[in-house]
Amino acid sequence: IMGNPNNEFTEGDSVFDGKNVSDLEVDERARLGLFLAMLYPSEIPGITNAEFMRAAINAKRDENDKISVMAFLKKLDEKMALLNMPEEMAERYLNEGFSGGEKKRNE
């Protein structure tokens, strides 16, 4: 569904939220909200979960509509509470030292 240059649709369409995504590039599909989850998520030392999430949000926004640090932190706190995730998860490096369950939950 995310797209692979080695594969092509020979018949039918791939529809997401009512939109045919069959001919869209991978980055266009990602901007619509499609996400590729790895079976075993990679560790990325040096990048915190919070930094990664803010970069992901800003990648979907126009250049003049980037989320401010303060607005992001407020939204992050709300969503972490909603998911019952410990606050310290946001400051841990992306999947580094996480148990298998923590990695899947972190996705």
N, CA, C and O atoms as a DFTB+ gen file, in Angstrom:
428 C
 N C O
     1  1       0.831      -1.198       0.000
     2  2       0.000       0.000       0.000
     3  2       0.870       1.255       0.000
     4  3       0.517       2.250      -0.633
     5  1       2.006       1.220       0.703
     6  2       2.874       2.410       0.747
     7  2       3.566       2.659      -0.587
     8  3       3.995       3.782      -0.855
     9  1       3.681       1.648      -1.419
    10  2       4.313       1.810      -2.725
    11  2       5.701       1.217      -2.750
    12  3       6.481       1.384      -1.813
    13  1       5.999       0.532      -3.815
    14  2       7.309      -0.064      -4.032
    15  2       7.578       0.030      -5.523
    16  3       6.777      -0.460      -6.319
    17  1       8.690       0.651      -5.925
    18  2       8.943       0.833      -7.356
    19  2       9.079      -0.487      -8.120
    20  3       8.983      -0.500      -9.348
    21  1       9.300      -1.590      -7.412
    22  2       9.418      -2.890      -8.071
    23  2       8.064      -3.561      -8.302
    24  3       7.988      -4.600      -8.957
    25  1       7.010      -2.975      -7.771
    26  2       5.664      -3.533      -7.929
    27  2       4.793      -2.558      -8.700
    28  3       4.993      -1.345      -8.639
    29  1       3.827      -3.099      -9.424
    30  2       2.876      -2.229     -10.106
    31  2       1.482      -2.832     -10.016
    32  3       1.318      -4.050      -9.942
    33  1       0.487      -1.961     -10.024
    34  2      -0.895      -2.415     -10.041
    35  2      -1.201      -2.897     -11.453
    36  3      -0.977      -2.170     -12.421
    37  1      -1.708      -4.107     -11.575
    38  2      -2.104      -4.603     -12.889
    39  2      -3.611      -4.526     -13.067
    40  3      -4.114      -4.483     -14.190
    41  1      -4.322      -4.509     -11.955
    42  2      -5.769      -4.289     -12.014
    43  2      -6.258      -3.841     -10.644
    44  3      -5.637      -4.126      -9.620
    45  1      -7.358      -3.148     -10.646
    46  2      -7.921      -2.652      -9.399
    47  2      -7.204      -1.409      -8.909
    48  3      -6.266      -0.925      -9.542
    49  1      -7.651      -0.907      -7.791
    50  2      -7.100       0.308      -7.206
    51  2      -6.864       0.101      -5.725
    52  3      -7.446      -0.788      -5.104
    53  1      -6.010       0.926      -5.174
    54  2      -5.799       0.980      -3.732
    55  2      -6.407       2.294      -3.262
    56  3      -5.950       3.372      -3.644
    57  1      -7.440       2.196      -2.431
    58  2      -8.183       3.383      -2.004
    59  2      -7.998       3.580      -0.507
    60  3      -8.145       2.645       0.281
    61  1      -7.672       4.817      -0.127
    62  2      -7.490       5.183       1.275
    63  2      -8.280       6.447       1.535
    64  3      -8.094       7.447       0.842
    65  1      -9.155       6.420       2.519
    66  2     -10.025       7.563       2.847
    67  2     -10.751       8.093       1.610
    68  3     -10.892       9.303       1.433
    69  1     -11.209       7.176       0.760
    70  2     -11.963       7.563      -0.420
    71  2     -11.131       8.073      -1.576
    72  3     -11.684       8.478      -2.598
    73  1      -9.805       8.063      -1.440
    74  2      -8.926       8.576      -2.501
    75  2      -8.102       7.429      -3.078
    76  3      -7.522       6.635      -2.337
    77  1      -8.055       7.350      -4.408
    78  2      -7.236       6.343      -5.072
    79  2      -5.763       6.732      -4.912
    80  3      -5.336       7.780      -5.397
    81  1      -4.995       5.884      -4.231
    82  2      -3.579       6.185      -3.984
    83  2      -2.654       5.365      -4.874
    84  3      -1.434       5.415      -4.716
    85  1      -3.229       4.609      -5.810
    86  2      -2.450       3.699      -6.646
    87  2      -1.315       4.384      -7.393
    88  3      -0.234       3.808      -7.521
    89  1      -1.530       5.586      -7.884
    90  2      -0.523       6.272      -8.692
    91  2       0.268       7.325      -7.926
    92  3       1.055       8.061      -8.522
    93  1       0.068       7.405      -6.611
    94  2       0.781       8.403      -5.815
    95  2       2.173       7.913      -5.433
    96  3       2.400       6.715      -5.265
    97  1       3.097       8.858      -5.299
    98  2       4.440       8.547      -4.811
    99  2       4.357       8.236      -3.315
   100  3       3.375       8.573      -2.653
   101  1       5.395       7.593      -2.800
   102  2       5.422       7.194      -1.389
   103  2       5.228       8.397      -0.470
   104  3       4.457       8.320       0.486
   105  1       5.917       9.513      -0.745
   106  2       5.794      10.678       0.135
   107  2       4.387      11.263       0.088
   108  3       3.903      11.786       1.092
   109  1       3.728      11.183      -1.057
   110  2       2.356      11.672      -1.150
   111  2       1.415      10.786      -0.328
   112  3       0.491      11.282       0.318
   113  1       1.654       9.493      -0.357
   114  2       0.846       8.566       0.442
   115  2       1.057       8.829       1.933
   116  3       0.110       8.803       2.717
   117  1       2.300       9.082       2.309
   118  2       2.607       9.358       3.720
   119  2       1.902      10.628       4.188
   120  3       1.401      10.679       5.311
   121  1       1.859      11.652       3.337
   122  2       1.187      12.898       3.720
   123  2      -0.312      12.690       3.942
   124  3      -0.948      13.442       4.681
   125  1      -0.864      11.674       3.303
   126  2      -2.282      11.359       3.507
   127  2      -2.521      10.619       4.817
   128  3      -3.658      10.509       5.277
   129  1      -1.436      10.108       5.417
   130  2      -1.577       9.418       6.698
   131  2      -1.233       7.942       6.664
   132  3      -1.326       7.269       7.690
   133  1      -0.836       7.419       5.507
   134  2      -0.403       6.023       5.454
   135  2       0.953       5.902       6.126
   136  3       1.776       6.814       6.051
   137  1       1.180       4.777       6.780
   138  2       2.410       4.586       7.539
   139  2       2.883       3.161       7.353
   140  3       2.079       2.229       7.358
   141  1       4.174       2.988       7.189
   142  2       4.765       1.663       7.071
   143  2       5.364       1.282       8.413
   144  3       6.291       1.935       8.892
   145  1       4.842       0.237       9.016
   146  2       5.358      -0.238      10.302
   147  2       6.227      -1.466      10.053
   148  3       5.798      -2.424       9.410
   149  1       7.431      -1.426      10.562
   150  2       8.348      -2.546      10.402
   151  2       7.996      -3.659      11.388
   152  3       7.463      -3.405      12.468
   153  1       8.302      -4.883      11.000
   154  2       8.080      -6.010      11.891
   155  2       8.914      -5.849      13.150
   156  3       8.455      -6.143      14.254
   157  1      10.135      -5.384      12.976
   158  2      11.023      -5.137      14.115
   159  2      11.565      -3.717      13.966
   160  3      12.517      -3.501      13.217
   161  1      10.977      -2.746      14.665
   162  2      11.358      -1.343      14.506
   163  2      12.843      -1.093      14.788
   164  3      13.413      -1.662      15.719
   165  1      13.451      -0.247      13.982
   166  2      14.866       0.092      14.127
   167  2      15.101       1.010      15.311
   168  3      14.236       1.797      15.693
   169  1      16.293       0.891      15.884
   170  2      16.736       1.827      16.920
   171  2      17.426       2.991      16.225
   172  3      18.178       2.795      15.271
   173  1      17.168       4.200      16.705
   174  2      17.834       5.380      16.158
   175  2      18.418       6.160      17.325
   176  3      17.766       7.049      17.873
   177  1      19.662       5.823      17.709
   178  2      20.288       6.532      18.824
   179  2      20.515       8.005      18.480
   180  3      20.853       8.347      17.347
   181  1      20.324       8.858      19.468
   182  2      20.569      10.285      19.282
   183  2      19.344      11.084      18.887
   184  3      19.375      12.314      18.936
   185  1      18.260      10.418      18.496
   186  2      17.009      11.091      18.141
   187  2      15.950      10.642      19.145
   188  3      15.641       9.454      19.237
   189  1      15.402      11.584      19.888
   190  2      14.377      11.213      20.867
   191  2      13.042      10.966      20.166
   192  3      12.818      11.408      19.039
   193  1      12.172      10.256      20.859
   194  2      10.823      10.047      20.339
   195  2      10.148      11.377      20.042
   196  3       9.493      11.529      19.011
   197  1      10.307      12.338      20.944
   198  2       9.676      13.647      20.762
   199  2      10.211      14.337      19.509
   200  3       9.434      14.889      18.731
   201  1      11.520      14.313      19.305
   202  2      12.111      14.944      18.117
   203  2      11.596      14.277      16.842
   204  3      11.265      14.947      15.864
   205  1      11.536      12.963      16.871
   206  2      11.069      12.206      15.713
   207  2       9.616      12.542      15.390
   208  3       9.269      12.766      14.230
   209  1       8.768      12.577      16.417
   210  2       7.346      12.860      16.196
   211  2       7.127      14.283      15.690
   212  3       6.293      14.507      14.812
   213  1       7.865      15.238      16.234
   214  2       7.705      16.623      15.773
   215  2       8.146      16.748      14.318
   216  3       7.502      17.435      13.526
   217  1       9.247      16.081      13.971
   218  2       9.714      16.111      12.583
   219  2       8.674      15.476      11.652
   220  3       8.457      15.960      10.541
   221  1       8.037      14.400      12.104
   222  2       7.012      13.737      11.290
   223  2       5.805      14.651      11.078
   224  3       5.264      14.729       9.975
   225  1       5.392      15.337      12.133
   226  2       4.268      16.274      12.008
   227  2       4.623      17.390      11.041
   228  3       3.835      17.724      10.156
   229  1       5.805      17.969      11.207
   230  2       6.210      19.082      10.355
   231  2       6.419      18.662       8.906
   232  3       6.260      19.480       8.000
   233  1       6.772      17.407       8.673
   234  2       6.958      16.926       7.303
   235  2       5.645      16.928       6.530
   236  3       5.646      17.028       5.303
   237  1       4.529      16.819       7.240
   238  2       3.215      16.824       6.599
   239  2       2.655      18.233       6.420
   240  3       1.629      18.413       5.764
   241  1       3.316      19.225       6.995
   242  2       2.791      20.593       6.971
   243  2       3.529      21.445       5.945
   244  3       4.644      21.129       5.529
   245  1       2.878      22.526       5.554
   246  2       3.534      23.496       4.680
   247  2       4.660      24.178       5.437
   248  3       4.672      24.207       6.667
   249  1       5.594      24.720       4.695
   250  2       6.773      25.363       5.291
   251  2       6.393      26.487       6.256
   252  3       7.073      26.691       7.261
   253  1       5.329      27.209       5.964
   254  2       4.919      28.332       6.819
   255  2       3.916      27.918       7.897
   256  3       3.320      28.772       8.553
   257  1       3.727      26.603       8.079
   258  2       2.747      26.114       9.054
   259  2       3.355      25.072       9.994
   260  3       2.648      24.181      10.465
   261  1       4.643      25.174      10.268
   262  2       5.308      24.211      11.153
   263  2       4.790      24.372      12.574
   264  3       4.482      25.483      13.005
   265  1       4.693      23.259      13.304
   266  2       4.204      23.311      14.681
   267  2       5.313      23.850      15.585
   268  3       6.461      23.417      15.495
   269  1       4.964      24.785      16.445
   270  2       5.952      25.352      17.369
   271  2       6.305      24.323      18.434
   272  3       5.557      23.373      18.666
   273  1       7.429      24.515      19.068
   274  2       7.859      23.601      20.125
   275  2       6.819      23.564      21.237
   276  3       6.458      22.487      21.712
   277  1       6.340      24.720      21.652
   278  2       5.379      24.775      22.755
   279  2       4.060      24.085      22.389
   280  3       3.514      23.323      23.186
   281  1       3.554      24.352      21.189
   282  2       2.308      23.713      20.757
   283  2       2.494      22.203      20.649
   284  3       1.609      21.429      21.014
   285  1       3.661      21.795      20.143
   286  2       3.936      20.361      20.030
   287  2       3.987      19.703      21.402
   288  3       3.391      18.645      21.603
   289  1       4.695      20.319      22.347
   290  2       4.820      19.720      23.681
   291  2       3.466      19.596      24.370
   292  3       3.210      18.621      25.077
   293  1       2.606      20.582      24.162
   294  2       1.261      20.513      24.743
   295  2       0.492      19.335      24.148
   296  3      -0.108      18.547      24.879
   297  1       0.512      19.217      22.824
   298  2      -0.178      18.119      22.151
   299  2       0.439      16.778      22.537
   300  3      -0.279      15.797      22.731
   301  1       1.764      16.731      22.649
   302  2       2.448      15.496      23.034
   303  2       2.006      15.040      24.419
   304  3       1.701      13.865      24.624
   305  1       1.971      15.970      25.366
   306  2       1.530      15.632      26.726
   307  2       0.108      15.072      26.718
   308  3      -0.183      14.093      27.405
   309  1      -0.774      15.698      25.940
   310  2      -2.167      15.243      25.861
   311  2      -2.251      13.823      25.306
   312  3      -2.958      12.974      25.849
   313  1      -1.530      13.579      24.232
   314  2      -1.598      12.267      23.579
   315  2      -0.918      11.186      24.410
   316  3      -1.393      10.051      24.446
   317  1       0.178      11.517      25.073
   318  2       0.854      10.537      25.932
   319  2      -0.079      10.142      27.079
   320  3      -0.154       8.966      27.438
   321  1      -0.787      11.112      27.653
   322  2      -1.730      10.824      28.739
   323  2      -2.883       9.962      28.229
   324  3      -3.306       9.021      28.901
   325  1      -3.386      10.286      27.045
   326  2      -4.481       9.528      26.452
   327  2      -4.098       8.059      26.251
   328  3      -4.925       7.163      26.419
   329  1      -2.835       7.829      25.890
   330  2      -2.346       6.469      25.643
   331  2      -1.769       5.802      26.889
   332  3      -1.281       4.674      26.830
   333  1      -1.831       6.511      28.017
   334  2      -1.251       6.001      29.270
   335  2       0.219       5.628      29.115
   336  3       0.673       4.610      29.637
   337  1       0.953       6.465      28.392
   338  2       2.386       6.229      28.202
   339  2       3.160       7.107      29.174
   340  3       2.827       8.279      29.351
   341  1       4.182       6.557      29.801
   342  2       4.983       7.358      30.729
   343  2       5.632       8.543      30.013
   344  3       6.098       8.409      28.881
   345  1       5.661       9.690      30.668
   346  2       6.221      10.905      30.071
   347  2       7.664      10.723      29.620
   348  3       8.085      11.310      28.624
   349  1       8.431       9.901      30.361
   350  2       9.850       9.739      30.022
   351  2      10.060       9.037      28.678
   352  3      11.153       9.107      28.115
   353  1       9.037       8.366      28.160
   354  2       9.164       7.720      26.841
   355  2       9.477       8.747      25.760
   356  3      10.184       8.441      24.800
   357  1       8.962       9.947      25.906
   358  2       9.167      10.983      24.893
   359  2      10.627      11.391      24.781
   360  3      11.080      11.792      23.710
   361  1      11.363      11.291      25.877
   362  2      12.761      11.737      25.876
   363  2      13.761      10.604      25.666
   364  3      14.968      10.840      25.603
   365  1      13.263       9.386      25.560
   366  2      14.162       8.265      25.271
   367  2      14.494       8.269      23.786
   368  3      13.694       8.694      22.953
   369  1      15.704       7.782      23.472
   370  2      16.075       7.689      22.061
   371  2      15.188       6.669      21.366
   372  3      14.785       5.671      21.965
   373  1      14.894       6.921      20.126
   374  2      13.923       6.154      19.363
   375  2      14.241       4.658      19.363
   376  3      15.163       4.196      18.692
   377  1      13.457       3.931      20.128
   378  2      13.523       2.473      20.251
   379  2      14.816       1.939      20.860
   380  3      14.977       0.723      20.967
   381  1      15.731       2.797      21.258
   382  2      17.005       2.333      21.805
   383  2      16.798       1.759      23.204
   384  3      16.313       2.447      24.103
   385  1      17.168       0.499      23.377
   386  2      17.040      -0.160      24.664
   387  2      15.618      -0.530      25.032
   388  3      15.363      -0.942      26.164
   389  1      14.693      -0.392      24.109
   390  2      13.296      -0.728      24.372
   391  2      13.123      -2.238      24.323
   392  3      13.793      -2.926      23.554
   393  1      12.226      -2.742      25.146
   394  2      11.840      -4.149      25.038
   395  2      11.017      -4.296      23.759
   396  3      10.616      -3.301      23.156
   397  1      10.770      -5.532      23.354
   398  2       9.946      -5.755      22.165
   399  2       8.569      -5.133      22.298
   400  3       8.052      -4.538      21.352
   401  1       7.972      -5.275      23.485
   402  2       6.657      -4.692      23.726
   403  2       6.680      -3.175      23.691
   404  3       5.760      -2.546      23.169
   405  1       7.740      -2.583      24.251
   406  2       7.855      -1.115      24.224
   407  2       7.994      -0.616      22.789
   408  3       7.429       0.418      22.432
   409  1       8.739      -1.343      21.972
   410  2       8.907      -0.929      20.572
   411  2       7.574      -0.944      19.841
   412  3       7.252      -0.003      19.116
   413  1       6.802      -2.000      20.023
   414  2       5.512      -2.082      19.340
   415  2       4.554      -1.012      19.856
   416  3       3.813      -0.413      19.076
   417  1       4.565      -0.774      21.143
   418  2       3.694       0.257      21.717
   419  2       4.125       1.641      21.235
   420  3       3.292       2.516      20.997
   421  1       5.423       1.824      21.096
   422  2       5.968       3.105      20.668
   423  2       5.557       3.444      19.233
   424  3       5.477       4.614      18.859
   425  1       5.302       2.419      18.446
   426  2       4.862       2.670      17.071
   427  2       3.560       3.447      17.082
   428  3       3.019       3.761      16.022
